[in-house]
Amino acid sequence: MDCHIPFTAQGIPTVGVIFDPYRNEMFTAIKGHGAFMNNEPIHVRSDPTLHESLLGYATNYVEPVRKAMMRGVGAVGEYALKSVFSPVFTHSIRNIGAAALNLAWVAAGRLTGYWELGLHPVGAERKAEA
């Protein structure tokens, strides 16, 4: 569970706040001023290859979207087995829960990337600022 509060000005994401009560972490971002965790600057990962990356995903609560996501996760796994990047396509794929928290983890460099079908763009501000 997390608490996230986005603020938009004239339809443009401007401020974002996410609180993770389990880790006592507050993620904040202000357009043009950077992204922070507990008032310390955060930055995205710079993994040089996909092989070294740590990816996040989530399954949507809408059944057709959830099924499409699971097919996508399966396809990534199948590709990994046949890939020139063998034996592993990516370091790991994780599902940690809430989309907002996944995006905060991308901004903080805990995940290299995140994907979810049907995701709304409000959380993208934190990643963009990091």
N, C-alpha and C positions, 0 to 999 in steps of 0.2 A: 504494500500500500504506500502511496506517496500522495503528496498534496502539491498541485501545480497551479500557478496563477499566471496566465498570459495577459498582456496589455497591448492593445493595438491603438495606434493613432491614425485616423483616416484610413483604416483597413490595413495598415502596415504594422507587422509585429515590431514592437519597440522595446518592451521590457518583459522578461520572463523570470519566474521564480519557481523552483522545485525544492520541496523539502522531503528528505528521506528519513522518517522517524526511527527506522531500525538502525541506521548508521549515524544518526544525528548529523546529517550533511545537508547544507543549504546551498543549492546551485542558483546562481543569479547571472543575468546577462542584460546589458543595456546597449541598444544599438549604437555602434560607434565607440563604445567604451570597454569592450571586452567581456569575457565570461569568467566567473569566479566560483570556487567552492569554499565555503566558510571564509570568505573574504580574501582568499589566495587565488592568484591568476591560474587559469587552467588552459590547456592547449590540446589539440587533437594529436593522435599518434601519427608518426611518419614512417610506418612500416615500409621498407623498401620493396617487398614483394608480397603477393597475396599469400604465399606459403607461410609467411610469418605473421599474418594478420589474425585478428580475433574478431569474429563477426557476430552481431546480434540479430535476432529476428523475433517476431511475435506472430501469433495466429489471431486473426480478427474474430470477433464474436458473431459476425454474420456468417452463416453456414457456407454459402457459396464462396465467399472470400477466404474463409478459414481453409476450405478444401483446396482452393487454388494455392494458398501459401504452403500447405503441406506437400502438394505436388512440387512446388518450387524447391522446398528444402530437400525433398527426395531427389530431384534433378541435380542439385548441387552435390549431393552424396554420390550419385551415379557418375557425374562428371569427375569427381575426385578420384574414383576408382580407376577411370580410364585416362586420367590426365598425365601430361608430360611432367606435371609437378609432383608426381607420385614420389613417395607413398602417401603424402598428405597434400590436399588441395589448399587447405587453410589450416592454421594452427588449431582453431576450434570454432564451433558455432554454438552460441548460447542464447537462451531465452530467459531473461531475468524478470519479466513481468511487464509493468506499465511502460507504454511507449515513451512517455515524457522522461522517465528515469533512464531508459535505454539511450535516448538522445543526450541526456546529461552525461552519461558514461562515455559516449562518443566525444563530447566536448572536453571531458576530463582526461581523455586518452586511455580509458580502460577498455574500450572497444575501438576497433579500427573503423567499423561501419555498422549500419543497422538497416534492415529493410522490413517493411510490413505493407501489404496491400491494403488500401482503404484508409491510410493514415492521413489525418488532417495536418496542414503545414504549420500550425502555430508554434510547435516545438522547434522548428528549424532555426529560429533566431539564436538559441543558445549555441548550436553547433556552428552557425555562421560567425558568431562573435569569437569563438575559441580559435 
